[in-house]
């Protein structure tokens, strides 16, 4: 899309990008100068919101090797 046409119909271009989920490349003198892309938003839900943010490091309440030997005696 030419820069002048984009400027004249800017809000229409934004609506088109939002509804079609396609990007628009803006050109000036035949050279690409900008790209208008849709924003991908994650759905707002609590289910699975923490997925991937917790790392398991092993058994936290079990004895480690050294303490286990002491408990055997």
CHARMM internal coordinates of N, CA and C (Angstrom, degrees):
IC EDIT
DIST 1 N 1 CA 1.4446
DIST 1 CA 1 C 1.5183
ANGL 1 N 1 CA 1 C 107.89
DIST 1 C 2 N 1.2971
ANGL 1 CA 1 C 2 N 117.08
DIHE 1 N 1 CA 1 C 2 N 136.75
DIST 2 N 2 CA 1.4489
ANGL 1 C 2 N 2 CA 123.64
DIHE 1 CA 1 C 2 N 2 CA 178.53
DIST 2 CA 2 C 1.5371
ANGL 2 N 2 CA 2 C 109.83
DIHE 1 C 2 N 2 CA 2 C -70.68
DIST 2 C 3 N 1.3277
ANGL 2 CA 2 C 3 N 116.43
DIHE 2 N 2 CA 2 C 3 N 146.11
DIST 3 N 3 CA 1.4628
ANGL 2 C 3 N 3 CA 121.62
DIHE 2 CA 2 C 3 N 3 CA -177.03
DIST 3 CA 3 C 1.5203
ANGL 3 N 3 CA 3 C 111.99
DIHE 2 C 3 N 3 CA 3 C -61.02
DIST 3 C 4 N 1.3216
ANGL 3 CA 3 C 4 N 117.71
DIHE 3 N 3 CA 3 C 4 N -39.13
DIST 4 N 4 CA 1.4713
ANGL 3 C 4 N 4 CA 119.67
DIHE 3 CA 3 C 4 N 4 CA 179.86
DIST 4 CA 4 C 1.5211
ANGL 4 N 4 CA 4 C 111.43
DIHE 3 C 4 N 4 CA 4 C -66.82
DIST 4 C 5 N 1.3265
ANGL 4 CA 4 C 5 N 117.05
DIHE 4 N 4 CA 4 C 5 N -39.97
DIST 5 N 5 CA 1.4652
ANGL 4 C 5 N 5 CA 120.33
DIHE 4 CA 4 C 5 N 5 CA 177.59
DIST 5 CA 5 C 1.5182
ANGL 5 N 5 CA 5 C 110.40
DIHE 4 C 5 N 5 CA 5 C -66.73
DIST 5 C 6 N 1.3262
ANGL 5 CA 5 C 6 N 116.07
DIHE 5 N 5 CA 5 C 6 N -37.69
DIST 6 N 6 CA 1.4642
ANGL 5 C 6 N 6 CA 120.10
DIHE 5 CA 5 C 6 N 6 CA 178.81
DIST 6 CA 6 C 1.5241
ANGL 6 N 6 CA 6 C 110.29
DIHE 5 C 6 N 6 CA 6 C -65.41
DIST 6 C 7 N 1.3336
ANGL 6 CA 6 C 7 N 116.35
DIHE 6 N 6 CA 6 C 7 N -41.19
DIST 7 N 7 CA 1.4606
ANGL 6 C 7 N 7 CA 120.10
DIHE 6 CA 6 C 7 N 7 CA 179.58
DIST 7 CA 7 C 1.5264
ANGL 7 N 7 CA 7 C 111.30
DIHE 6 C 7 N 7 CA 7 C -63.91
DIST 7 C 8 N 1.3291
ANGL 7 CA 7 C 8 N 116.31
DIHE 7 N 7 CA 7 C 8 N -40.28
DIST 8 N 8 CA 1.4634
ANGL 7 C 8 N 8 CA 120.56
DIHE 7 CA 7 C 8 N 8 CA -178.28
DIST 8 CA 8 C 1.5253
ANGL 8 N 8 CA 8 C 112.05
DIHE 7 C 8 N 8 CA 8 C -68.42
DIST 8 C 9 N 1.3444
ANGL 8 CA 8 C 9 N 117.09
DIHE 8 N 8 CA 8 C 9 N -33.20
DIST 9 N 9 CA 1.4680
ANGL 8 C 9 N 9 CA 120.95
DIHE 8 CA 8 C 9 N 9 CA -175.97
DIST 9 CA 9 C 1.5297
ANGL 9 N 9 CA 9 C 111.36
DIHE 8 C 9 N 9 CA 9 C -120.04
DIST 9 C 10 N 1.3283
ANGL 9 CA 9 C 10 N 117.54
DIHE 9 N 9 CA 9 C 10 N 35.47
DIST 10 N 10 CA 1.4550
ANGL 9 C 10 N 10 CA 120.61
DIHE 9 CA 9 C 10 N 10 CA -171.00
DIST 10 CA 10 C 1.5264
ANGL 10 N 10 CA 10 C 113.25
DIHE 9 C 10 N 10 CA 10 C -56.64
DIST 10 C 11 N 1.3129
ANGL 10 CA 10 C 11 N 118.20
DIHE 10 N 10 CA 10 C 11 N -48.28
DIST 11 N 11 CA 1.4662
ANGL 10 C 11 N 11 CA 120.52
DIHE 10 CA 10 C 11 N 11 CA -177.70
DIST 11 CA 11 C 1.5246
ANGL 11 N 11 CA 11 C 110.92
DIHE 10 C 11 N 11 CA 11 C -67.59
DIST 11 C 12 N 1.3125
ANGL 11 CA 11 C 12 N 117.54
DIHE 11 N 11 CA 11 C 12 N -34.05
DIST 12 N 12 CA 1.4638
ANGL 11 C 12 N 12 CA 121.01
DIHE 11 CA 11 C 12 N 12 CA 174.90
DIST 12 CA 12 C 1.5318
ANGL 12 N 12 CA 12 C 110.17
DIHE 11 C 12 N 12 CA 12 C -64.91
DIST 12 C 13 N 1.3279
ANGL 12 CA 12 C 13 N 117.04
DIHE 12 N 12 CA 12 C 13 N -40.54
DIST 13 N 13 CA 1.4734
ANGL 12 C 13 N 13 CA 121.35
DIHE 12 CA 12 C 13 N 13 CA 178.08
DIST 13 CA 13 C 1.5235
ANGL 13 N 13 CA 13 C 109.93
DIHE 12 C 13 N 13 CA 13 C -63.64
DIST 13 C 14 N 1.3252
ANGL 13 CA 13 C 14 N 117.48
DIHE 13 N 13 CA 13 C 14 N -42.78
DIST 14 N 14 CA 1.4669
ANGL 13 C 14 N 14 CA 120.53
DIHE 13 CA 13 C 14 N 14 CA 177.85
DIST 14 CA 14 C 1.5265
ANGL 14 N 14 CA 14 C 111.27
DIHE 13 C 14 N 14 CA 14 C -61.41
DIST 14 C 15 N 1.3197
ANGL 14 CA 14 C 15 N 117.41
DIHE 14 N 14 CA 14 C 15 N -43.07
DIST 15 N 15 CA 1.4643
ANGL 14 C 15 N 15 CA 120.76
DIHE 14 CA 14 C 15 N 15 CA 178.03
DIST 15 CA 15 C 1.5237
ANGL 15 N 15 CA 15 C 111.02
DIHE 14 C 15 N 15 CA 15 C -63.14
DIST 15 C 16 N 1.3278
ANGL 15 CA 15 C 16 N 116.48
DIHE 15 N 15 CA 15 C 16 N -39.78
DIST 16 N 16 CA 1.4676
ANGL 15 C 16 N 16 CA 120.89
DIHE 15 CA 15 C 16 N 16 CA 179.98
DIST 16 CA 16 C 1.5289
ANGL 16 N 16 CA 16 C 111.18
DIHE 15 C 16 N 16 CA 16 C -65.30
DIST 16 C 17 N 1.3307
ANGL 16 CA 16 C 17 N 116.91
DIHE 16 N 16 CA 16 C 17 N -42.34
DIST 17 N 17 CA 1.4673
ANGL 16 C 17 N 17 CA 120.82
DIHE 16 CA 16 C 17 N 17 CA 178.32
DIST 17 CA 17 C 1.5203
ANGL 17 N 17 CA 17 C 110.21
DIHE 16 C 17 N 17 CA 17 C -64.52
DIST 17 C 18 N 1.3148
ANGL 17 CA 17 C 18 N 117.20
DIHE 17 N 17 CA 17 C 18 N -42.46
DIST 18 N 18 CA 1.4658
ANGL 17 C 18 N 18 CA 120.62
DIHE 17 CA 17 C 18 N 18 CA -179.31
DIST 18 CA 18 C 1.5223
ANGL 18 N 18 CA 18 C 112.29
DIHE 17 C 18 N 18 CA 18 C -65.95
DIST 18 C 19 N 1.3243
ANGL 18 CA 18 C 19 N 117.66
DIHE 18 N 18 CA 18 C 19 N -39.20
DIST 19 N 19 CA 1.4630
ANGL 18 C 19 N 19 CA 119.82
DIHE 18 CA 18 C 19 N 19 CA -176.51
DIST 19 CA 19 C 1.5290
ANGL 19 N 19 CA 19 C 112.54
DIHE 18 C 19 N 19 CA 19 C -81.41
DIST 19 C 20 N 1.3231
ANGL 19 CA 19 C 20 N 117.69
DIHE 19 N 19 CA 19 C 20 N -37.78
DIST 20 N 20 CA 1.4721
ANGL 19 C 20 N 20 CA 119.91
DIHE 19 CA 19 C 20 N 20 CA -176.85
DIST 20 CA 20 C 1.5178
ANGL 20 N 20 CA 20 C 113.05
DIHE 19 C 20 N 20 CA 20 C -89.74
DIST 20 C 21 N 1.3504
ANGL 20 CA 20 C 21 N 117.49
DIHE 20 N 20 CA 20 C 21 N -13.67
DIST 21 N 21 CA 1.4677
ANGL 20 C 21 N 21 CA 123.08
DIHE 20 CA 20 C 21 N 21 CA -178.92
DIST 21 CA 21 C 1.5280
ANGL 21 N 21 CA 21 C 111.61
DIHE 20 C 21 N 21 CA 21 C 60.58
DIST 21 C 22 N 1.3419
ANGL 21 CA 21 C 22 N 118.01
DIHE 21 N 21 CA 21 C 22 N 26.15
DIST 22 N 22 CA 1.4627
ANGL 21 C 22 N 22 CA 123.64
DIHE 21 CA 21 C 22 N 22 CA 178.34
DIST 22 CA 22 C 1.5266
ANGL 22 N 22 CA 22 C 108.61
DIHE 21 C 22 N 22 CA 22 C -110.64
DIST 22 C 23 N 1.3300
ANGL 22 CA 22 C 23 N 115.92
DIHE 22 N 22 CA 22 C 23 N 154.27
DIST 23 N 23 CA 1.4519
ANGL 22 C 23 N 23 CA 119.98
DIHE 22 CA 22 C 23 N 23 CA 179.73
DIST 23 CA 23 C 1.5271
ANGL 23 N 23 CA 23 C 111.14
DIHE 22 C 23 N 23 CA 23 C -90.57
DIST 23 C 24 N 1.3237
ANGL 23 CA 23 C 24 N 116.16
DIHE 23 N 23 CA 23 C 24 N 157.22
DIST 24 N 24 CA 1.4596
ANGL 23 C 24 N 24 CA 122.96
DIHE 23 CA 23 C 24 N 24 CA 178.02
DIST 24 CA 24 C 1.5285
ANGL 24 N 24 CA 24 C 107.59
DIHE 23 C 24 N 24 CA 24 C -124.99
DIST 24 C 25 N 1.3284
ANGL 24 CA 24 C 25 N 116.84
DIHE 24 N 24 CA 24 C 25 N 128.17
DIST 25 N 25 CA 1.4603
ANGL 24 C 25 N 25 CA 121.84
DIHE 24 CA 24 C 25 N 25 CA 177.05
DIST 25 CA 25 C 1.5237
ANGL 25 N 25 CA 25 C 107.77
DIHE 24 C 25 N 25 CA 25 C -98.21
DIST 25 C 26 N 1.3339
ANGL 25 CA 25 C 26 N 115.86
DIHE 25 N 25 CA 25 C 26 N 126.37
DIST 26 N 26 CA 1.4593
ANGL 25 C 26 N 26 CA 121.98
DIHE 25 CA 25 C 26 N 26 CA 179.76
DIST 26 CA 26 C 1.5251
ANGL 26 N 26 CA 26 C 107.85
DIHE 25 C 26 N 26 CA 26 C -98.18
DIST 26 C 27 N 1.3321
ANGL 26 CA 26 C 27 N 115.35
DIHE 26 N 26 CA 26 C 27 N 130.90
DIST 27 N 27 CA 1.4636
ANGL 26 C 27 N 27 CA 120.79
DIHE 26 CA 26 C 27 N 27 CA -177.89
DIST 27 CA 27 C 1.5231
ANGL 27 N 27 CA 27 C 110.62
DIHE 26 C 27 N 27 CA 27 C -117.93
DIST 27 C 28 N 1.3206
ANGL 27 CA 27 C 28 N 115.01
DIHE 27 N 27 CA 27 C 28 N 146.51
DIST 28 N 28 CA 1.4638
ANGL 27 C 28 N 28 CA 121.78
DIHE 27 CA 27 C 28 N 28 CA 174.43
DIST 28 CA 28 C 1.5254
ANGL 28 N 28 CA 28 C 106.52
DIHE 27 C 28 N 28 CA 28 C -128.51
DIST 28 C 29 N 1.3076
ANGL 28 CA 28 C 29 N 116.22
DIHE 28 N 28 CA 28 C 29 N 122.96
DIST 29 N 29 CA 1.4705
ANGL 28 C 29 N 29 CA 122.57
DIHE 28 CA 28 C 29 N 29 CA -176.20
DIST 29 CA 29 C 1.5314
ANGL 29 N 29 CA 29 C 111.90
DIHE 28 C 29 N 29 CA 29 C 55.80
DIST 29 C 30 N 1.3151
ANGL 29 CA 29 C 30 N 116.28
DIHE 29 N 29 CA 29 C 30 N 34.55
DIST 30 N 30 CA 1.4531
ANGL 29 C 30 N 30 CA 121.44
DIHE 29 CA 29 C 30 N 30 CA 177.42
DIST 30 CA 30 C 1.5188
ANGL 30 N 30 CA 30 C 115.02
DIHE 29 C 30 N 30 CA 30 C 83.62
DIST 30 C 31 N 1.3219
ANGL 30 CA 30 C 31 N 118.06
DIHE 30 N 30 CA 30 C 31 N -3.08
DIST 31 N 31 CA 1.4657
ANGL 30 C 31 N 31 CA 121.45
DIHE 30 CA 30 C 31 N 31 CA -179.36
DIST 31 CA 31 C 1.5278
ANGL 31 N 31 CA 31 C 109.57
DIHE 30 C 31 N 31 CA 31 C -107.95
DIST 31 C 32 N 1.3292
ANGL 31 CA 31 C 32 N 117.82
DIHE 31 N 31 CA 31 C 32 N 134.97
DIST 32 N 32 CA 1.4753
ANGL 31 C 32 N 32 CA 119.91
DIHE 31 CA 31 C 32 N 32 CA 178.54
DIST 32 CA 32 C 1.5242
ANGL 32 N 32 CA 32 C 110.71
DIHE 31 C 32 N 32 CA 32 C -66.70
DIST 32 C 33 N 1.3289
ANGL 32 CA 32 C 33 N 116.02
DIHE 32 N 32 CA 32 C 33 N 131.76
DIST 33 N 33 CA 1.4621
ANGL 32 C 33 N 33 CA 121.21
DIHE 32 CA 32 C 33 N 33 CA -179.61
DIST 33 CA 33 C 1.5280
ANGL 33 N 33 CA 33 C 113.32
DIHE 32 C 33 N 33 CA 33 C -122.81
DIST 33 C 34 N 1.3221
ANGL 33 CA 33 C 34 N 117.06
DIHE 33 N 33 CA 33 C 34 N -19.87
DIST 34 N 34 CA 1.4614
ANGL 33 C 34 N 34 CA 119.86
DIHE 33 CA 33 C 34 N 34 CA -178.02
DIST 34 CA 34 C 1.5227
ANGL 34 N 34 CA 34 C 109.78
DIHE 33 C 34 N 34 CA 34 C -156.66
DIST 34 C 35 N 1.3225
ANGL 34 CA 34 C 35 N 114.13
DIHE 34 N 34 CA 34 C 35 N 157.88
DIST 35 N 35 CA 1.4592
ANGL 34 C 35 N 35 CA 120.44
DIHE 34 CA 34 C 35 N 35 CA 176.88
DIST 35 CA 35 C 1.5197
ANGL 35 N 35 CA 35 C 108.16
DIHE 34 C 35 N 35 CA 35 C -133.08
DIST 35 C 36 N 1.3190
ANGL 35 CA 35 C 36 N 116.55
DIHE 35 N 35 CA 35 C 36 N 128.78
DIST 36 N 36 CA 1.4638
ANGL 35 C 36 N 36 CA 122.16
DIHE 35 CA 35 C 36 N 36 CA 176.84
DIST 36 CA 36 C 1.5184
ANGL 36 N 36 CA 36 C 106.62
DIHE 35 C 36 N 36 CA 36 C -103.18
DIST 36 C 37 N 1.3378
ANGL 36 CA 36 C 37 N 115.70
DIHE 36 N 36 CA 36 C 37 N 117.36
DIST 37 N 37 CA 1.4656
ANGL 36 C 37 N 37 CA 120.73
DIHE 36 CA 36 C 37 N 37 CA -175.94
DIST 37 CA 37 C 1.5235
ANGL 37 N 37 CA 37 C 109.55
DIHE 36 C 37 N 37 CA 37 C -122.91
DIST 37 C 38 N 1.3272
ANGL 37 CA 37 C 38 N 117.04
DIHE 37 N 37 CA 37 C 38 N 151.19
DIST 38 N 38 CA 1.4684
ANGL 37 C 38 N 38 CA 119.26
DIHE 37 CA 37 C 38 N 38 CA 176.98
DIST 38 CA 38 C 1.5207
ANGL 38 N 38 CA 38 C 110.71
DIHE 37 C 38 N 38 CA 38 C -74.10
DIST 38 C 39 N 1.3167
ANGL 38 CA 38 C 39 N 115.75
DIHE 38 N 38 CA 38 C 39 N 149.85
DIST 39 N 39 CA 1.4645
ANGL 38 C 39 N 39 CA 121.74
DIHE 38 CA 38 C 39 N 39 CA 175.82
DIST 39 CA 39 C 1.5206
ANGL 39 N 39 CA 39 C 107.89
DIHE 38 C 39 N 39 CA 39 C -87.86
DIST 39 C 40 N 1.3207
ANGL 39 CA 39 C 40 N 115.87
DIHE 39 N 39 CA 39 C 40 N 130.07
DIST 40 N 40 CA 1.4568
ANGL 39 C 40 N 40 CA 120.97
DIHE 39 CA 39 C 40 N 40 CA 178.22
DIST 40 CA 40 C 1.5182
ANGL 40 N 40 CA 40 C 107.49
DIHE 39 C 40 N 40 CA 40 C -95.75
DIST 40 C 41 N 1.3214
ANGL 40 CA 40 C 41 N 115.94
DIHE 40 N 40 CA 40 C 41 N 113.45
DIST 41 N 41 CA 1.4569
ANGL 40 C 41 N 41 CA 121.08
DIHE 40 CA 40 C 41 N 41 CA -179.15
DIST 41 CA 41 C 1.5192
ANGL 41 N 41 CA 41 C 109.63
DIHE 40 C 41 N 41 CA 41 C -105.23
DIST 41 C 42 N 1.3170
ANGL 41 CA 41 C 42 N 115.52
DIHE 41 N 41 CA 41 C 42 N 139.06
DIST 42 N 42 CA 1.4527
ANGL 41 C 42 N 42 CA 120.91
DIHE 41 CA 41 C 42 N 42 CA 176.13
DIST 42 CA 42 C 1.5286
ANGL 42 N 42 CA 42 C 108.52
DIHE 41 C 42 N 42 CA 42 C -77.10
DIST 42 C 43 N 1.3253
ANGL 42 CA 42 C 43 N 116.98
DIHE 42 N 42 CA 42 C 43 N 145.23
DIST 43 N 43 CA 1.4696
ANGL 42 C 43 N 43 CA 118.73
DIHE 42 CA 42 C 43 N 43 CA 177.39
DIST 43 CA 43 C 1.5248
ANGL 43 N 43 CA 43 C 111.03
DIHE 42 C 43 N 43 CA 43 C -64.67
DIST 43 C 44 N 1.3164
ANGL 43 CA 43 C 44 N 115.26
DIHE 43 N 43 CA 43 C 44 N 143.50
DIST 44 N 44 CA 1.4607
ANGL 43 C 44 N 44 CA 119.99
DIHE 43 CA 43 C 44 N 44 CA 179.94
DIST 44 CA 44 C 1.5161
ANGL 44 N 44 CA 44 C 110.09
DIHE 43 C 44 N 44 CA 44 C -87.26
DIST 44 C 45 N 1.3057
ANGL 44 CA 44 C 45 N 115.82
DIHE 44 N 44 CA 44 C 45 N 97.90
DIST 45 N 45 CA 1.4536
ANGL 44 C 45 N 45 CA 121.58
DIHE 44 CA 44 C 45 N 45 CA 177.18
DIST 45 CA 45 C 1.5198
ANGL 45 N 45 CA 45 C 108.28
DIHE 44 C 45 N 45 CA 45 C -143.11
DIST 45 C 46 N 1.3058
ANGL 45 CA 45 C 46 N 116.89
DIHE 45 N 45 CA 45 C 46 N 147.41
DIST 46 N 46 CA 1.4487
ANGL 45 C 46 N 46 CA 120.20
DIHE 45 CA 45 C 46 N 46 CA 178.87
DIST 46 CA 46 C 1.5173
ANGL 46 N 46 CA 46 C 111.61
DIHE 45 C 46 N 46 CA 46 C -80.70
DIST 46 C 47 N 1.3231
ANGL 46 CA 46 C 47 N 116.97
DIHE 46 N 46 CA 46 C 47 N -25.85
DIST 47 N 47 CA 1.4536
ANGL 46 C 47 N 47 CA 120.25
DIHE 46 CA 46 C 47 N 47 CA -178.84
DIST 47 CA 47 C 1.5306
ANGL 47 N 47 CA 47 C 109.10
DIHE 46 C 47 N 47 CA 47 C -67.52
DIST 47 C 48 N 1.3015
ANGL 47 CA 47 C 48 N 117.10
DIHE 47 N 47 CA 47 C 48 N 116.23
DIST 48 N 48 CA 1.4521
ANGL 47 C 48 N 48 CA 122.11
DIHE 47 CA 47 C 48 N 48 CA 178.55
DIST 48 CA 48 C 1.5139
ANGL 48 N 48 CA 48 C 114.31
DIHE 47 C 48 N 48 CA 48 C 81.60
DIST 48 C 49 N 1.3344
ANGL 48 CA 48 C 49 N 118.00
DIHE 48 N 48 CA 48 C 49 N 11.26
DIST 49 N 49 CA 1.4634
ANGL 48 C 49 N 49 CA 120.50
DIHE 48 CA 48 C 49 N 49 CA -176.76
DIST 49 CA 49 C 1.5225
ANGL 49 N 49 CA 49 C 112.46
DIHE 48 C 49 N 49 CA 49 C -66.30
DIST 49 C 50 N 1.3202
ANGL 49 CA 49 C 50 N 117.75
DIHE 49 N 49 CA 49 C 50 N -28.91
DIST 50 N 50 CA 1.4658
ANGL 49 C 50 N 50 CA 121.60
DIHE 49 CA 49 C 50 N 50 CA -178.78
DIST 50 CA 50 C 1.5313
ANGL 50 N 50 CA 50 C 112.81
DIHE 49 C 50 N 50 CA 50 C -97.02
DIST 50 C 51 N 1.3225
ANGL 50 CA 50 C 51 N 117.40
DIHE 50 N 50 CA 50 C 51 N 7.37
DIST 51 N 51 CA 1.4614
ANGL 50 C 51 N 51 CA 121.57
DIHE 50 CA 50 C 51 N 51 CA -176.89
DIST 51 CA 51 C 1.5270
ANGL 51 N 51 CA 51 C 110.28
DIHE 50 C 51 N 51 CA 51 C -58.07
DIST 51 C 52 N 1.3298
ANGL 51 CA 51 C 52 N 114.97
DIHE 51 N 51 CA 51 C 52 N 128.11
DIST 52 N 52 CA 1.4532
ANGL 51 C 52 N 52 CA 121.18
DIHE 51 CA 51 C 52 N 52 CA 178.00
DIST 52 CA 52 C 1.5152
ANGL 52 N 52 CA 52 C 114.44
DIHE 51 C 52 N 52 CA 52 C 85.33
DIST 52 C 53 N 1.3306
ANGL 52 CA 52 C 53 N 118.81
DIHE 52 N 52 CA 52 C 53 N -1.10
DIST 53 N 53 CA 1.4593
ANGL 52 C 53 N 53 CA 120.38
DIHE 52 CA 52 C 53 N 53 CA -177.09
DIST 53 CA 53 C 1.5269
ANGL 53 N 53 CA 53 C 112.77
DIHE 52 C 53 N 53 CA 53 C -98.77
DIST 53 C 54 N 1.3229
ANGL 53 CA 53 C 54 N 118.14
DIHE 53 N 53 CA 53 C 54 N -6.13
DIST 54 N 54 CA 1.4607
ANGL 53 C 54 N 54 CA 121.59
DIHE 53 CA 53 C 54 N 54 CA -178.90
DIST 54 CA 54 C 1.5218
ANGL 54 N 54 CA 54 C 108.92
DIHE 53 C 54 N 54 CA 54 C -114.27
DIST 54 C 55 N 1.3271
ANGL 54 CA 54 C 55 N 116.41
DIHE 54 N 54 CA 54 C 55 N 134.01
DIST 55 N 55 CA 1.4493
ANGL 54 C 55 N 55 CA 121.28
DIHE 54 CA 54 C 55 N 55 CA -179.21
DIST 55 CA 55 C 1.5249
ANGL 55 N 55 CA 55 C 108.93
DIHE 54 C 55 N 55 CA 55 C -114.07
DIST 55 C 56 N 1.3167
ANGL 55 CA 55 C 56 N 117.05
DIHE 55 N 55 CA 55 C 56 N 128.29
DIST 56 N 56 CA 1.4593
ANGL 55 C 56 N 56 CA 122.33
DIHE 55 CA 55 C 56 N 56 CA 178.03
DIST 56 CA 56 C 1.5242
ANGL 56 N 56 CA 56 C 108.83
DIHE 55 C 56 N 56 CA 56 C -83.86
DIST 56 C 57 N 1.3415
ANGL 56 CA 56 C 57 N 116.78
DIHE 56 N 56 CA 56 C 57 N 128.35
DIST 57 N 57 CA 1.4617
ANGL 56 C 57 N 57 CA 120.77
DIHE 56 CA 56 C 57 N 57 CA -179.00
DIST 57 CA 57 C 1.5201
ANGL 57 N 57 CA 57 C 112.36
DIHE 56 C 57 N 57 CA 57 C -111.26
DIST 57 C 58 N 1.3072
ANGL 57 CA 57 C 58 N 118.06
DIHE 57 N 57 CA 57 C 58 N 7.29
DIST 58 N 58 CA 1.4614
ANGL 57 C 58 N 58 CA 121.07
DIHE 57 CA 57 C 58 N 58 CA 178.74
DIST 58 CA 58 C 1.5159
ANGL 58 N 58 CA 58 C 111.70
DIHE 57 C 58 N 58 CA 58 C 119.53
DIST 58 C 59 N 1.3224
ANGL 58 CA 58 C 59 N 115.31
DIHE 58 N 58 CA 58 C 59 N -165.23
DIST 59 N 59 CA 1.4609
ANGL 58 C 59 N 59 CA 122.22
DIHE 58 CA 58 C 59 N 59 CA -178.24
DIST 59 CA 59 C 1.5205
ANGL 59 N 59 CA 59 C 109.25
DIHE 58 C 59 N 59 CA 59 C -79.16
DIST 59 C 60 N 1.3193
ANGL 59 CA 59 C 60 N 117.50
DIHE 59 N 59 CA 59 C 60 N 111.02
DIST 60 N 60 CA 1.4560
ANGL 59 C 60 N 60 CA 121.06
DIHE 59 CA 59 C 60 N 60 CA -175.71
DIST 60 CA 60 C 1.5232
ANGL 60 N 60 CA 60 C 113.42
DIHE 59 C 60 N 60 CA 60 C -85.02
DIST 60 C 61 N 1.3334
ANGL 60 CA 60 C 61 N 118.62
DIHE 60 N 60 CA 60 C 61 N -25.53
DIST 61 N 61 CA 1.4585
ANGL 60 C 61 N 61 CA 119.30
DIHE 60 CA 60 C 61 N 61 CA -177.20
DIST 61 CA 61 C 1.5170
ANGL 61 N 61 CA 61 C 113.04
DIHE 60 C 61 N 61 CA 61 C -104.84
DIST 61 C 62 N 1.3067
ANGL 61 CA 61 C 62 N 119.07
DIHE 61 N 61 CA 61 C 62 N -2.55
DIST 62 N 62 CA 1.4595
ANGL 61 C 62 N 62 CA 121.89
DIHE 61 CA 61 C 62 N 62 CA 176.68
DIST 62 CA 62 C 1.5181
ANGL 62 N 62 CA 62 C 110.75
DIHE 61 C 62 N 62 CA 62 C -87.39
DIST 62 C 63 N 1.3290
ANGL 62 CA 62 C 63 N 117.24
DIHE 62 N 62 CA 62 C 63 N 159.00
DIST 63 N 63 CA 1.4613
ANGL 62 C 63 N 63 CA 119.41
DIHE 62 CA 62 C 63 N 63 CA -179.39
DIST 63 CA 63 C 1.5321
ANGL 63 N 63 CA 63 C 111.22
DIHE 62 C 63 N 63 CA 63 C -72.76
DIST 63 C 64 N 1.3376
ANGL 63 CA 63 C 64 N 116.25
DIHE 63 N 63 CA 63 C 64 N 147.13
DIST 64 N 64 CA 1.4569
ANGL 63 C 64 N 64 CA 119.18
DIHE 63 CA 63 C 64 N 64 CA 173.39
DIST 64 CA 64 C 1.5236
ANGL 64 N 64 CA 64 C 108.53
DIHE 63 C 64 N 64 CA 64 C -86.14
DIST 64 C 65 N 1.3019
ANGL 64 CA 64 C 65 N 118.66
DIHE 64 N 64 CA 64 C 65 N -179.90
DIST 65 N 65 CA 1.4628
ANGL 64 C 65 N 65 CA 122.24
DIHE 64 CA 64 C 65 N 65 CA -174.19
DIST 65 CA 65 C 1.5119
ANGL 65 N 65 CA 65 C 113.96
DIHE 64 C 65 N 65 CA 65 C -58.06
DIST 65 C 66 N 1.3294
ANGL 65 CA 65 C 66 N 118.94
DIHE 65 N 65 CA 65 C 66 N -44.56
DIST 66 N 66 CA 1.4620
ANGL 65 C 66 N 66 CA 122.32
DIHE 65 CA 65 C 66 N 66 CA -176.73
DIST 66 CA 66 C 1.5198
ANGL 66 N 66 CA 66 C 111.84
DIHE 65 C 66 N 66 CA 66 C -67.48
DIST 66 C 67 N 1.3205
ANGL 66 CA 66 C 67 N 117.86
DIHE 66 N 66 CA 66 C 67 N -47.51
DIST 67 N 67 CA 1.4561
ANGL 66 C 67 N 67 CA 121.34
DIHE 66 CA 66 C 67 N 67 CA -179.26
DIST 67 CA 67 C 1.5211
ANGL 67 N 67 CA 67 C 111.35
DIHE 66 C 67 N 67 CA 67 C -66.71
DIST 67 C 68 N 1.2938
ANGL 67 CA 67 C 68 N 119.07
DIHE 67 N 67 CA 67 C 68 N -31.84
DIST 68 N 68 CA 1.4583
ANGL 67 C 68 N 68 CA 122.63
DIHE 67 CA 67 C 68 N 68 CA -179.77
DIST 68 CA 68 C 1.5246
ANGL 68 N 68 CA 68 C 110.96
DIHE 67 C 68 N 68 CA 68 C -63.78
DIST 68 C 69 N 1.3360
ANGL 68 CA 68 C 69 N 116.70
DIHE 68 N 68 CA 68 C 69 N -39.39
DIST 69 N 69 CA 1.4636
ANGL 68 C 69 N 69 CA 120.67
DIHE 68 CA 68 C 69 N 69 CA 178.16
DIST 69 CA 69 C 1.5339
ANGL 69 N 69 CA 69 C 110.21
DIHE 68 C 69 N 69 CA 69 C -64.08
DIST 69 C 70 N 1.3003
ANGL 69 CA 69 C 70 N 118.69
DIHE 69 N 69 CA 69 C 70 N -37.23
DIST 70 N 70 CA 1.4548
ANGL 69 C 70 N 70 CA 122.31
DIHE 69 CA 69 C 70 N 70 CA 179.21
DIST 70 CA 70 C 1.5201
ANGL 70 N 70 CA 70 C 109.97
DIHE 69 C 70 N 70 CA 70 C -67.87
DIST 70 C 71 N 1.3133
ANGL 70 CA 70 C 71 N 118.11
DIHE 70 N 70 CA 70 C 71 N -38.37
DIST 71 N 71 CA 1.4549
ANGL 70 C 71 N 71 CA 121.33
DIHE 70 CA 70 C 71 N 71 CA -178.56
DIST 71 CA 71 C 1.5242
ANGL 71 N 71 CA 71 C 111.98
DIHE 70 C 71 N 71 CA 71 C -71.35
DIST 71 C 72 N 1.3530
ANGL 71 CA 71 C 72 N 118.86
DIHE 71 N 71 CA 71 C 72 N -23.90
DIST 72 N 72 CA 1.4620
ANGL 71 C 72 N 72 CA 121.70
DIHE 71 CA 71 C 72 N 72 CA 179.22
DIST 72 CA 72 C 1.5229
ANGL 72 N 72 CA 72 C 111.79
DIHE 71 C 72 N 72 CA 72 C -68.35
DIST 72 C 73 N 1.3147
ANGL 72 CA 72 C 73 N 119.34
DIHE 72 N 72 CA 72 C 73 N -30.31
DIST 73 N 73 CA 1.4644
ANGL 72 C 73 N 73 CA 122.63
DIHE 72 CA 72 C 73 N 73 CA -174.39
DIST 73 CA 73 C 1.4712
ANGL 73 N 73 CA 73 C 113.21
DIHE 72 C 73 N 73 CA 73 C -71.57
END
COOR INIT
IC SEED 1 N 1 CA 1 C
IC BUILD
